[in-house]
């Protein structure tokens, strides 16, 4: 059996902008995002559409490079893709031969299967989701983001043991905290 490799992944003051060729407009997808993630963590990225969640995945996978800042694995800068890092693209589809209830049950079963694989391998996993309950259920940390430009507004450690009970008081507290951060992240208080 191969020896397990433990890594530290860092985004250091990463900004990413995209230029639109047709009108010279610039979209600032990320603004000075700094994160440190390690093997054994399951990171859930949540936030509104356009806040840079998928951009972070593409940067980590080496599919794109930051405009400023750097992304590193064990202090080695990521400048291109590598077989050591994988990315799975998700297409939201239902199985037409299953009932709505069976489609939901399948989704929940897949969450448990992904967690099982992650725990066996003790690797770093990063997931993008809009589903706050899914983020809490699966993540050891939930990174809450906001848009225009994309930035981190909260990094919440989930201390609840696996398997998690979505109806527990602590789960509901995490949900309320994250929803509050998502709702108010773009507003001045």
N, C-alpha and C positions, 0 to 999 in steps of 0.2 A: 504494500500500500504506500502511495506517495506521501511524503512528509507534507504537513499542512503549512502553507505560507501565510504569515500574518502581515498585514499591510496597514499603512496609514495613508489616507487619501486627503489631500488638502486643496481647497480653493482659496487662493490668497488675493484678496482685493480684486476679484475677477469682474470685469465689465465686458459686455458683448453688445455690439451694435451691428445692425444689418442695414445696408443701403439698398433702396429700391432704384433700379436702373432707369425705369421709365420716368421718374419725376424727381430724382435726386433727394428724395425724402429719406431720413435716417430714423430707424426704429431702435431705441435703446432697450434691448431685451433684459439686460442685467446691469446693475450699478453697484460696483464695489462689494461683491458678495464674498464673504470669508466663512469657510466651514472646515472643520476637521472631522473626519470619519475614520473609523477603524474596523478591522476584521472583527466579526462577532456582532456588529451592529446591524440593525435593520432600520434604514432611514426611510421615512415616509415624507414625501414632499407634497404639501397641499397649498392651494391658493387659486385665485381666479384664473380664467383663461388669459393667456398673454403675460403671465408674471415671470416666465423664464424657467419653469419646472423642467420642461423637455429640453430646453437649451442647456441646462446643467447636465442632464443625462448625455447629451451629444458631446459636451466638453469633456466629461469624464471618460466617455468611450473613445475619445480622440477623433471624432468625426468632424469636429470644427475646433478652431483655436480661439482663445479669448482675444478681444481687442486690446485690453490691458489686463495686467495681473497674470497669475499663472496657476496652472493645475498640476499637482505633483502626486506621484505615488512613491512613498519612501524617499522623498526629496529629489526624485528624478522627474523632470518636467514631461508631461504628456503632450506630445506634438503630433502624434498620429495614432491610428487604431492599432490594437494589439490583440492577439488571441487570449491574453491574460484577462481581458475585460470584455464582457459581452453585454449586448443590449437586446431586449425583446420588445418589439413593437406590438402594441395592442390595437386590435380592431374591435370596437364594441358591437358584438353580434350575439344574437340569440340562436339557440338550436330550434329550428321551426318544428321539429317533431316532438319537442318537449312542451309541457304546459308551462305557464308563467311560473307557477309554484316550483316545478322541477328545474327550470332555468335558474331561479334564485338559489335553490338548494345546491345545484351544481357549482355555482359561483362560490358559495360559502365553503363547499368541500375543497375547491381548488385553493382557496386561501389557506386552509389547513395543510394541504399537500405542499404548497410553496414553503410554509413555515417549517414543515418537517425536513425538507431538503436543506433549507438554510441552516437549521440547527445542527444537522448531521455534518455539514461541511464547515461550519464556523467561519464562513466568509462574510464579507461586507455585501449587503444588498441595499439597493436604492430603488424605491418605487415612487412613481408619480400617480396621484389619484385626486379626484375631486370629492371622494367619499370620506368624510371625517371619521365615521365609524370604522371603515376599513383601515384607515391610517393608524388609528389607535389600536385596533385589534392585532395588526401585524407589526407595527413599528416598536423599536426600542426608543426611538426619538421621532418626534414629528416636527418637521421644519415648516413653519407657516410663512407663506410668502405673499407679497402684494405686488401690484403692477404699476407701470408708468412712472419710472422704470422698475423692472423686476428687482426685488430686494427681500432680504430675510427680515421678518418682523418679530419672530419668536422661534426659539429652539426649545422644545418641551420634551424632557426625559419622561418616558412612560415606565413607571416602576412596577406595574402590575405583572404578576407571574403569568406564564402560559400554562394551559389554555385560558384565554380571557373570557370573562362573562360580560357580555354587552349590556346587561341590566344591573351590574353591580354599581354601588354608590361611587366608587372611585372612577369607573369607566364614564359614568354620567358627568362627573366633575371634569374629567379631561375633555369630554365632548363640549361642555359649556365653555371651558376656557378657550378651546380652539375656535369654536364658533364666535365667541366674543372677539378674539383677535382678528378673525377673518372679517367680521362685520365692521369693526372699528379701525382696522389697520390703515385705511385710506383717509380717515377723518382726523382733524386736529382736535385735541381734547383740552 
